[in-house]
C-alpha cells in the first residue's frame, strides 16, 4: 500500500510530456539541417566531380571539407553555448546554414564552393553539440532517451528528405544539366528548412540548467515548473545547485579545469571515444557515397539515387524502433545487438561487391546495416554524449566529444574514395575491402562500449559522474559522507 510520501513523490515527478516533446522538436530542427546539409552531397558528388574535374583525392575533399568546418564548429560550441546560451547559439547556426546554402549553390569555382561548405560545416558542428545538449537539459530523466532519440530521428529525417529532393531533381534531368545546374539546385533547396528553423527557435525557452549556471534561478524555476510542477522544480533545482557547486562551479569550466580534474579527463575521454567510434562503423560511407557504391551494380545514377532513398528510410524505421525501446531496454543492449547486425550486414555487402553479384544483394546488406545503425549507434551515441557529462563541464565535454566525432568523420570521408578507387584493391577485392575494414572496426567499437560505458538509463544528470566512474580503470575514493538524493550513502561517488 502506498504511503503518503510515495503518493507525493509520484505526483511531484509527473511531467508535461507533450510540452517537453514540443520544445525538443523545435531544437531537433538543428538535427534536420545537420542531416540535410551533410547528405546533400550524396546526390551532387558525381556532377561535382565532372564539373570541377576532380581527382579521387579532390573528390574526397569535396565531401570531407565540410567536416573540417564541423570540427571547428564543435570546438567552438562549448564556448558559445556557455556564453550565449543554448537557444541563441542554435539561432546562430540557422543563420550560418542559410548563408551556406545560397553561397554553395552560386559558387563560381571550387575554391568558393569549399569555402561555403566549410561555413555550413561550422553550423553543423555547433548544432550537433548544442541541439542534443539542450534536449538533455530540458528532458526529465525517465524520458531523456526518447527525447534525445528525436535528434537522431531529425538527422535521418533530414537525410531522407534530401535524398528525395535530390532524386526528383535528377529524375528526368539530362547528364549535362545535372553537371552544370542540377547540383546547384540541390544545395539551394536547403534554404527552406533554414527559414523554418529561424522562425521557430525563439518559441522555446532557454535551458533551465544554463540559467542555473548563470545564477538566474527564477528563470530556471519557471521553465522547470512548466515542464513538471513547482514541487519537482524545487527538488531538481537543489540537485542542480549541488552538482554545480559554489561559485567555482558557476564559472566557465575550461581546458585548464579539465586537465586538473581526473574524473573529468576520464569521462571526456570516454565520451570522445564513443563519438568517434560511431563514425568508424562506416555509416557515412553509406550516407555520402551510397549512390557511388550502388551505381556500380544498378547501372545508372537515377536508379542509384532512388535506391538511396530506401537506405535512408530503413534507418528512419530503425530510429523509430530505437526511440521506442531505448528507455525500456537501456543503452548498452542496443549497442551490442545493433553492432552485431551491422557487422553481418557489412559482410553481406562485401560479398555482393567481391563476387560482383546483382545490386539486390548489396542493397539488402545496406538496408540491414542502416536499420541496425538506426536503433543502436545512431541514437545511442548521441544520447550517451549528451548525458554522461556532469553539469559543471557538460559544455566543454560535449564540445570535445563532438569534435572527435567530426574528426573521425573527416578521416572516413576523405579516405574512402582513395580506398574505393585504388586500382590494386579494386583488382583484388572489387570494392569489398572497405566493408571488411568497417566490420572489424565495428567489433572494436562494440567492445569499448561494453567494457567502459555503464548503463545510464534512468540516471539523473546530477548523479551521472558517479555512474560513469564505476567502470573507470582506476576508481577514486568516494567523498566522505556523500549522500545522494534518496538519503543513501553512495559508494561510487568520486572525489574531485
Buried (B, 14 or more C-beta within 10 A) or exposed (E): EEEEEEEEBEEBBEBBBEBBBEBBBBBBBBBBBBBBBBBBBBBBBBBBBBBBEBEBEBBBBBBBBBBBBBBBBBBBBBBBBBEBBBBBBBBBBBEBBBBBBBBBBEBEEBEEBBBBBBBBBBBBBBBBBBBBBBBBBBBBBBBBBBBBBBBBBBBBBBBBBBBBBBBEBBEEBEBEBBBEBBBBBBBBBBBEBBEBBBEBBEEBBBBBBBBBBBEBBEBBBBBBBBBBBEBBBEBBBEBBBEBBEEEEBBBEBBEEBBEEBBBBEBBBBBBBBBBBBBBBBBBBBBBBBBBBBBBBBBEEBBBBBBBBBBBBBBBBBBBBBBBEBBBEBBBBBBBEBBBBBBBBBBBBBBBBBBEEEEBEBBBBBBBBBBBBBBBBBBBBBBBBBBBBBBBBBBBBBBBBBBBBBBBBBBBBBBBBBBBBBBEEBBEEBBBBBBBBBBBEBBBEBBEBBBEBBBBBBEBBBBBBBBBBBEBBEEBBEBBEEBEBBEEEEBEBBBEB
